[in-house]
Amino acid sequence: MVQSECHFINGTERVRFVKRFIYNREQYVHFDSDVGHFVGDTPYGEEVARHWNSDPEWMEHRRGAVDRHCRHNYELSTPFLVERRVPPSVSISLVPSSSQPGPGRLLCSVMDFYPAAIQARWFQGQQELSVVATDVVPNGDWTYQLLVLLETPPQRGLTYSCQVEHVSLEQPLSRHWEIPPDTARSKMLMGIGGSVLGFVFLVLGLSFYLCKKVRSIFGEKPTVISPMATTG
């Protein structure tokens, strides 16, 4: 197997070309443009290096690979590989924890960005928090992703922020998160409030009914006929 590498420092200001010759997963000889000749990495590779280094025409061809292979391809690929910028999408999710108490851990997902260099941090207010981060992982479509997990569980009443810095962004991108209201507790309080309100209306309605009933019974004066009345 033959593997060719181009190493660029500050664009094409300094370019290094390396060609590696590998057999059975072992590199036995290589060419380094900074050295200017082949170097043997095994006893057999040393023999091969002496043979190739003794051929001036072959060596001139190898040394020219810095311009022919590296600088030429750099110019062709610059618009896509060097100048390309894809901003990340950032989202926050709560990851349940079965091994530790608490509501879980906050996960900041930084997705689909290019180039790979990026910085993602967690804050609570102005205080930076400890995190556990994955390596930057290639997606296979010339974009990358990064996951950053907050080490400590979130606390109610506090606001947390995931801040991302990337060359594609004019300013840092932040996403904020806080624990939502306790749904079960809210439903319970609403149920209690509804019951109390219903009881109040029941009492008022019953009172109104009884008052009306009493008035219907005692509201008119009864007619009394005296048994002693006589006509004169």
C-alpha positions as CSV (number, residue, x, y, z in Angstrom):
1,M,0.0,0.0,0.0
2,V,1.2,3.5,-0.8
3,Q,0.0,6.5,1.1
4,S,0.6,10.1,0.1
5,E,0.2,13.1,2.4
6,C,0.4,16.8,2.0
7,H,0.9,19.0,5.1
8,F,0.2,22.7,4.8
9,I,1.3,25.4,7.2
10,N,-0.2,28.9,6.7
11,G,-1.8,28.0,3.3
12,T,1.0,27.2,0.9
13,E,3.7,29.2,2.6
14,R,5.2,25.9,3.8
15,V,4.3,22.6,2.3
16,R,5.6,19.1,3.2
17,F,5.1,16.1,1.1
18,V,5.3,12.6,2.6
19,K,4.9,9.3,0.7
20,R,4.7,6.1,2.8
21,F,5.2,2.5,1.5
22,I,3.5,-0.1,3.7
23,Y,3.4,-3.9,3.5
24,N,1.5,-6.1,5.9
25,R,0.5,-3.1,8.0
26,E,4.2,-2.1,8.4
27,Q,5.8,0.9,6.9
28,Y,9.1,-0.2,5.4
29,V,10.3,3.0,3.5
30,H,9.1,6.6,3.1
31,F,10.0,9.8,1.3
32,D,9.9,13.1,3.2
33,S,10.3,16.3,1.2
34,D,11.7,18.1,4.2
35,V,14.5,15.5,4.2
36,G,14.8,15.3,0.4
37,H,15.4,11.6,0.0
38,F,13.9,8.1,0.9
39,V,14.4,6.8,4.4
40,G,14.3,3.1,5.2
41,D,12.1,2.0,8.2
42,T,13.1,-1.7,8.1
43,P,16.2,-3.6,7.0
44,Y,14.5,-4.3,3.7
45,G,13.3,-0.7,3.4
46,E,16.9,0.5,3.9
47,E,17.9,-1.5,0.8
48,V,15.0,-0.1,-1.2
49,A,15.8,3.5,-0.1
50,R,19.5,3.1,-1.2
51,H,18.4,1.9,-4.6
52,W,15.9,4.7,-5.2
53,N,18.1,7.4,-3.8
54,S,20.8,6.4,-6.3
55,D,18.5,7.3,-9.3
56,P,18.8,11.1,-9.9
57,E,15.9,11.2,-12.3
58,W,13.6,9.3,-9.9
59,M,14.6,11.5,-7.0
60,E,14.0,14.7,-9.0
61,H,10.5,13.4,-9.8
62,R,9.8,12.7,-6.1
63,R,11.0,16.2,-5.0
64,G,8.8,17.8,-7.6
65,A,5.7,16.2,-6.0
66,V,5.5,19.1,-3.5
67,D,4.5,21.5,-6.4
68,R,3.0,18.9,-8.7
69,H,0.8,17.1,-6.2
70,C,0.4,19.3,-3.1
71,R,0.3,22.9,-4.2
72,H,-1.7,22.1,-7.4
73,N,-4.4,20.2,-5.5
74,Y,-4.5,22.8,-2.8
75,E,-5.5,25.4,-5.3
76,L,-8.2,23.1,-6.7
77,S,-9.7,22.2,-3.4
78,T,-9.4,25.5,-1.6
79,P,-12.9,26.7,-2.4
80,F,-14.4,23.6,-0.9
81,L,-12.0,22.5,1.8
82,V,-10.5,25.8,3.0
83,E,-13.0,28.5,2.4
84,R,-16.2,26.4,3.0
85,R,-18.2,27.4,6.1
86,V,-21.2,25.6,7.5
87,P,-22.8,27.0,10.7
88,P,-23.8,24.5,13.4
89,S,-27.3,23.8,14.7
90,V,-27.5,23.7,18.4
91,S,-30.2,22.1,20.6
92,I,-30.5,21.1,24.3
93,S,-32.2,18.0,25.7
94,L,-32.6,16.4,29.1
95,V,-31.1,13.0,29.3
96,P,-32.5,10.8,32.1
97,S,-30.1,9.1,34.4
98,S,-30.9,5.7,35.8
99,S,-27.7,5.4,38.0
100,Q,-27.8,8.8,39.7
101,P,-30.5,10.7,41.5
102,G,-32.0,13.9,40.1
103,P,-33.9,14.9,37.0
104,G,-31.0,13.8,34.7
105,R,-28.2,15.6,32.7
106,L,-28.4,18.3,30.1
107,L,-27.0,17.5,26.7
108,C,-26.0,20.1,24.2
109,S,-26.0,18.7,20.6
110,V,-23.9,20.7,18.1
111,M,-24.7,19.3,14.7
112,D,-23.8,19.6,11.0
113,F,-20.9,22.2,11.0
114,Y,-17.7,22.7,9.0
115,P,-14.8,23.0,9.5
116,A,-14.2,20.7,12.4
117,A,-12.6,23.3,14.8
118,I,-15.3,24.3,17.3
119,Q,-15.8,25.2,21.0
120,A,-18.9,24.4,23.0
121,R,-19.3,25.4,26.7
122,W,-22.0,25.3,29.4
123,F,-22.8,28.2,31.6
124,Q,-25.1,28.9,34.6
125,G,-25.4,32.6,34.5
126,Q,-21.8,33.9,34.0
127,Q,-20.2,30.8,35.6
128,E,-18.7,28.2,33.3
129,L,-19.6,24.6,34.3
130,S,-17.7,21.3,34.1
131,V,-18.7,19.1,31.1
132,V,-18.0,15.8,29.4
133,A,-17.6,16.1,25.7
134,T,-17.2,13.7,22.9
135,D,-14.6,14.0,20.2
136,V,-15.7,15.9,17.1
137,V,-17.2,13.2,14.9
138,P,-17.4,13.3,11.1
139,N,-20.9,12.7,9.7
140,G,-19.6,11.4,6.4
141,D,-21.0,14.3,4.3
142,W,-18.2,16.8,5.0
143,T,-19.9,18.0,8.2
144,Y,-19.2,17.2,11.8
145,Q,-21.0,16.9,15.1
146,L,-20.2,17.3,18.8
147,L,-22.0,16.3,22.0
148,V,-21.4,18.1,25.3
149,L,-22.9,16.7,28.5
150,L,-23.3,18.8,31.7
151,E,-21.7,17.0,34.6
152,T,-24.0,18.3,37.4
153,P,-27.8,17.9,37.3
154,P,-29.8,21.1,36.7
155,Q,-31.6,22.8,39.6
156,R,-35.0,24.3,39.6
157,G,-35.1,28.1,39.3
158,L,-31.7,28.4,37.4
159,T,-31.1,29.1,33.8
160,Y,-28.4,27.1,31.9
161,S,-26.8,28.1,28.6
162,C,-24.9,26.2,25.9
163,Q,-22.6,28.5,24.1
164,V,-20.9,27.6,20.8
165,E,-18.1,29.4,19.0
166,H,-17.3,28.5,15.4
167,V,-15.6,30.2,12.5
168,S,-18.9,30.3,10.5
169,L,-20.5,32.4,13.2
170,E,-20.1,36.2,13.5
171,Q,-20.7,35.9,17.3
172,P,-21.1,33.0,19.8
173,L,-24.4,31.1,19.5
174,S,-26.3,30.4,22.7
175,R,-29.2,28.2,23.6
176,H,-30.9,28.6,27.0
177,W,-32.7,26.0,29.2
178,E,-34.5,25.8,32.6
179,I,-36.5,23.2,34.4
180,P,-40.2,23.5,33.2
181,P,-43.0,23.7,35.8
182,D,-43.9,20.5,37.6
183,T,-46.8,19.3,35.4
184,A,-48.1,16.8,38.0
185,R,-48.1,19.3,40.8
186,S,-49.8,21.9,38.6
187,K,-52.5,19.5,37.7
188,M,-53.0,18.6,41.4
189,L,-53.2,22.3,42.4
190,M,-55.7,23.0,39.6
191,G,-57.8,20.0,40.7
192,I,-57.8,21.2,44.3
193,G,-58.7,24.7,43.2
194,G,-61.5,23.4,41.0
195,S,-62.9,21.3,43.9
196,V,-62.8,24.3,46.3
197,L,-64.5,26.5,43.7
198,G,-67.2,23.8,43.1
199,F,-67.8,23.5,46.8
200,V,-68.3,27.3,47.1
201,F,-70.8,27.3,44.3
202,L,-72.6,24.3,45.9
203,V,-72.9,26.1,49.2
204,L,-74.1,29.3,47.6
205,G,-76.6,27.4,45.5
206,L,-77.9,25.5,48.5
207,S,-78.2,28.6,50.5
208,F,-80.1,30.4,47.8
209,Y,-82.5,27.4,47.4
210,L,-83.2,27.2,51.2
211,C,-83.8,30.9,51.4
212,K,-86.3,30.7,48.6
213,K,-88.0,27.7,50.1
214,V,-88.4,29.5,53.5
215,R,-89.8,32.6,51.8
216,S,-92.3,30.5,49.9
217,I,-93.6,28.9,53.2
218,F,-93.6,31.9,55.5
219,G,-93.8,34.8,53.1
220,E,-97.7,35.1,53.1
221,K,-99.8,35.9,56.3
222,P,-102.3,33.0,57.0
223,T,-106.1,33.8,57.3
224,V,-107.5,33.1,60.8
225,I,-111.2,32.4,61.4
226,S,-112.3,32.9,65.0
227,P,-114.8,30.3,66.3
228,M,-116.3,33.1,68.6
229,A,-117.3,35.4,65.8
230,T,-121.1,36.3,65.8
231,T,-123.3,38.3,63.5
232,G,-125.2,41.1,65.1
